[in-house]
Amino acid sequence: MNRPFELNLKHLHALVAVHHHGGISAAAPHVNLSQPALTQAIARLETQLDATLFDRQPGGMAPTEAAELLVPRIERALGYIADGVRVARRAQRLPALPAVERRVTLGQLRALVAVDDAGSFTLAAARAGISQPAIYRAVHELGTAIETPLTERHGKTVQTTPAATRMLRLVRLALSELAAGLDEVALLRSEQGGKVTLGVMPLARAILLPQVLARFARAHPGASVNVIEGPYAELLGDLRAGSLDLLIGAMRDTLPVRDVAQEGLFDDDPVIVARSGHPLAGSDPLDFDRLLAFPWVIAATGAPVRARWERMFRQHGHEPPRLRIECGSVLITRGLLLEDDWLTLMSRDQFVIERRAGLLSEIGSAGDDLRRRIGLTTRADWHPTRLQQAFVETFRAVCAERSNDADNAWPFRYPTP
């Protein structure tokens, strides 16, 4: 059992009730199930999870460690699902719908997520490994159960309605909580397993993240880490929907949403970078006015490095020069620098390999007041698994070592140009 979709929402609600009320007989009236049915529900969950959830005792049922780890996840997941249904119905000006867990199934929610991701019932069915009529029926039944239209056709594509779109973010968060709960229970049986999914922005890719990943992998050989690269806005959306556990990279001065939190871990000083042998290489002191005579490649407006680049020029009494190329890819930028007399701003970590090889060089500092804070971004209500928390602690430890390096050359010693 490794997929939250295979669980039964009614059984999960029953588990929460037994946990709260301390036994089958006390919990049965609260979940509208007979005692035999409730007993079967708990037994079914234990079989699916391959874990004992309660110790049966004469005075009641004492939750095991597995139950203590799983129940808070289930409660949050049920809360997200109920909130999702509520916001979808509110968009239709409909009142709240009680006992949501008795009306919807995880299979129906899975179908809606699949259709939203795929843009068609046929593709969603192929990806999910079920028939097209089955996935269509599941979405239709979900819409009927919550009395809200969920999809609409636009030409050859199927799109979710505005009501469904509001619901889907909360549904994805619910599924993320259940998946985390399954990971927690699985790790009780074996040290093998568990997953961390990271969104990574450019600054962390070159040296910092590989150092963290290597150390974490040595300490947790059975864990799986999935690293996702992409633009900040896209990664932030995935984080808020639960597809990512955390983002790593340059922090934003102002967060665009209020449901995420940032934790700064160290400061990075961007420097002006060019190819070795550039006309400005070796200039000491650097004549700032000469920077205007060469082409620059910088990320598009909205990226933190772009704002710092513009501020650098204005602090020296110049308007930023016109950019012939806007690019946020470090890989492409490094390649461009090697082709001609281009300039850019980079962290020292982002070109350490080329510097050691004598290909790129630092020709000057962008200024101490242009340093940027590097750290973690998470959902404000994120409850990490023990494995995810271990990754965060590893990241903090590596960053602390970097900050304590007096030469700011961690983990390499840069050669003298």
N, C-alpha and C positions, 0 to 999 in steps of 0.2 A: 504494500500500500504506500504509494508515494505521490498520489495526486489528490488535492482537496476535492476535486469534482466527484470522486468515487464515494465520498461520505454522504450521509443523509442528514439534512438540516434538522429534521425532527429528532434524530438520534443525538445530535449535538446539543440540542436544546434540552433533551432528557438528561444528558450527562451533567450539564450545568445545574439542573434542578436537583439531581441526586447529590451532587457536591454541596450545594447550599443547604439542603434540608437533612442531610446525613443518613438517608436511607430510602429504600424503594417505596415503602408505604407512605412516608411523609411527603415524598416528591410527587407521587402519582396524581393527586388532585390538581397539581399546578401545571401539568403538561397534558391533561386530558387523555391519559392512557391508563389502562388497567395495570395492576401490579405485574401480572405475567408478561404483558406487552412491554412494559418498562424494563423488566428484567431481561427480556430478549434483546431489547435495543442496546443495553449496556454490554451484553455478551457479544452482540454483533460488532460493536465498536472495538472491543478488546481483540476479537479475532482479526479485524481489518488492520488494527495497529500493531498486532503481535505484542501486546503489552497489557499487563494487569492494571486496571484503573482504580480498583477498590479492594481493600482487604475486608472480607466479609467477617463480621464479628457479631456476637450475640446482641450487643447494644446498638448495632447499626453498621454503616459502611464507612470505613476510614479511607480517605483518598490516598493513593500512592503518589510517589514523586512524579510519575507520568501524568497523572490527573492534575496535580498542582501546576505543572508546566503548561498543560494543554488548555485547562478551563479558562484562564484569562485570555488566551488567544481566541477561543471560541466566543467568549463574551464580546470582545472587540469586533470580531467578524460579524456576529449577529447584529451588533449595533450599527456597523457600516451598512449592512444589507437593509436594515429597517430605515436608516437615514436615506439610503439611495432610493428606496421606494417612495419615501415621503417627499423628497425633492422632485421626483418624477411626477408624482400626483399633484404637487403644488404647482408645477408648471402648467398643469391642466386645470388648475383652480379646483382641485378635488380635496376632500378632507383626508386626514391620516387614516391608514389602514392597519388595524390591530392584528396581532398574531401573524406577522409576515411569514415566519418560518413554517407555518402550516399551509401557506398558499403557494410558495415558490420552492423550486428545487435547485440544487447546485448544477444539475445538468442543464436546466433552462438558462441559468446565468452564464454557464460555459458557452452555450449556443449564442447568446447575445454578444458576448465578448468576441467570439470567433467571427461572427458576421461583421462586427464593427472593424475588426482588424483586416478582414479579407475584402470587404466591399461587395460581396455577393454571397448568396446562399451556396452556390455550387462550389466556389473556391473554399469557403469556410468548411463545408462538409468534407472536402478532400483533405484539408489540413487536419481536421479533427478525426478523420478516419471513420466517419459515419455517413449514412445516406443523406442526400439532399432533402428528401421529404421529412426525414427525422429531425434535421436541424431547423427546417422551416416550421414544423409542427411545434418544436420546443419553444421557439421565439414567439410564435402565435399564442401558445398556451400561457407563456409568461405575461404577455401583454393583456390577455384576458383576465388572468389572475389578479393583476394589479390595476386593471381597468384603465390602461394607458397605452395608446399606440406607440410602438417602439421603433418601427422601420418605415421607410418610404422609398419608393423607387424613383431614380433619376436616370432615365435612359436605360443603359445596360447595367448600371450599378445600383446597389442598395445602400442607402445611408440611414444611420440612426436618426431618430427625431431629436429635436432639442431636449425634450424631456428625457429620452434615453441617454443622451450624451451626458447630462448632469448626473444621471444615475450610475453610469459606467465607471466613473472614477472611484466612487465609493465601493462598487462591486469589486473592482480590481484590488482595492485596499483590503477588502474582506478576504479575497482569495490569497493575498499575500500573507495575511495573518494566519490563515489555516495552513498554508505551506510551511511557514515558520514553526508552527506548532508541531507539524509532522516531523520536521527536522529535529526539533528538540527531543521528541519521544524516540526517534530512531537512534539518536546519539546516546540514549540511555542503554540501549542494547549493545552498541558497539561504538568504538572511537572512530570508526570509519564513517565518512559521510558528512553531511552538512554543506551549506552553500552560502557564498557571499557574492553579491552582484554589485559591481562598481561602475559608476559613470565617471569617466576620466576626461579632464580638460587638458589642453596642450602642455601646460607647465609641468604636470606631474609625470609625463610619459617617459622622459629621457632617462633619468637617474633615480629620482625619488621613489617612484612606484616599483620599479624592478627590485630595489633594495628591500622594500617592505614585503613584496610578494615572495622573494627568496627566503626571507626570515620566517614569514608566516608558514610557508610550505614546509620548511624544515620542522617547525613546531607542531604542525597539524597535517601530517602526510595524507590523511584520508579525506581532507576537505577539498571542496571544489570552489574555485574563484573564477567568476565570469567578468571580464573587463570589457566595457562598452565605451567606445569613443564616439564623439559627436559634438555638435554645437551646443552651447550652454542652454538655449531655450528648449531644445528638444530633450536634452538630458534632464532638465528641471521638470518638464512635463512627465517624463517616465518616473522620476523620483516621487512626485506627488501622487502618481497612480499606483505606486507600490512595485513597479517593475524593477526599480533600482533600490538598493539599500542605502547607498550614500554616494555623494559626489566628492571628487578630490580635485583640487586645483585652486586657481586664484579666486579669492572671495570678491563678492560684489559690494561696492560701497553702499548701495541701497538695494534691498531685496525687492523683487517685483511682486512677490506674494507674501502673505503673512503666515502661511502654514508650514514654513520651513525655518530652520535655524542654522546658523553658521558657527563654527568653532575655529578660530585662528590658531595656528600652531607655530609658524615661523615667518619671518620677513624675507623677501627676495628683492634684490636690487637689479633691475633691468639695466643692461649695458648696451652700448652701440657696437654692432658687429658688422664686419666686412670680411672679404676674402683676404688671405695673407698676400701681401704685396700690393694691397690697395694704396692709392696715393695718400690717404690719410693715415695709414698704418704707421705707428711709431711716432706720430706727432705728439710732442710733449712740451708745453701744454697744447691741448687740442684747440684749434681755432674754430670756434663754433660756427662762425659765419660760413666757413667752407662746407659745412654740411648741406647747405642749400644748393650746392653745385652738383650734387650727385642724386641719382634716383633712389627712392625709398620703396620698400615693400612692407606694408603694415596691414593688420586685420581690419575688417570693415567697421564702420561706426557701430558702437554698442559694445564692442569688446574692451575689456579694461586696458589692454596695452595700447589701443587706439587713443583712448582718452589721455593716457600718460604721455604718449608721443606728442599729441597736440599741446599739452600743457608744457612740455619740455621746450618747445619752440617759443611759445608765448612768454615764458619766463625769461627768455633771452632776447625779447623784443621783436620777434618775428612771427608772422602768420605761418602756419604749417604749409609746406609746399604741396602742390597738386600731386596726388598719387596716381601714377600710371598703372599700378597693379595693387589691388587690395586682396590679401590672402591671409587666412588664419591657419593654414597648414604649415606646421614647422618643417615637415619634410620637403615640401615644395619651396618654401622660403630658403632653406639651406641650399637646395640645388640651384636656385636663382642667384644667390650670393656667389656661388662658385663660377658662374658663367660670365659675370661682368662686375662693374664697380657699384653694385647695389649696396644699400645700407638697410639695417633693420634694428629693432630693439629685441633683445632676448635675455632670458635668464642664462646664467653661466652653465647651468646644467643642460640646457637645450642644445648646446653645441660643443660639449666637452670632448666628444669623440673626434670631431673635426679639428678641434684645437690641439688635441694631443697628436693628431696626424699632421699638423702644420698646414691645414687647409683653410681654416677660418681664424680670425683673431679679434680680440677686443680692442677697439680703438679709443674708447672713452666711456665714462660713466654718464648715465642719464641724469644723475643728481640724487642725493640722498632722500629728498622729499618725494621722489617718484617711486619709492619702493612699494611693493604690493604684499599684502598679507595672503599667505597660503594656508589652506586648511580644509576642513570637512564641511559639507552641507548635508543635512538630514531633514527628514520630516520632523516637525515640532513634536508630534505625538509618536515618534518611532520608539518601539520597544525591541531592541536588538536581541537576537538569540545569544546564547553564551558564546557560540562560535563567532558571530558577528561582532560581539563585544571584544572578543580576543583579537580580532583583526584591528579594531579601532585602537586598542591598547598597543598593539605592535606598531601601528602607524604613529601614534603619539611618541613612543619610545625612539623610533628612528628619527623623527623630527627634532626631538630633544637633543639627540646626539649631534645632529646637524647644527642646531643653534649653539651648542657648546663648543663647536670647532672654531677656535680663534682665528683660523685662516679663512673660514667660510669656504673651504675647499672640499668639504665632505661630499662623497666618500673618496674622491680622487684628489691627488695633488696636481694642480695644473702646472704644466711646464712654463718656464719663463720664455716669453716670445723672443 
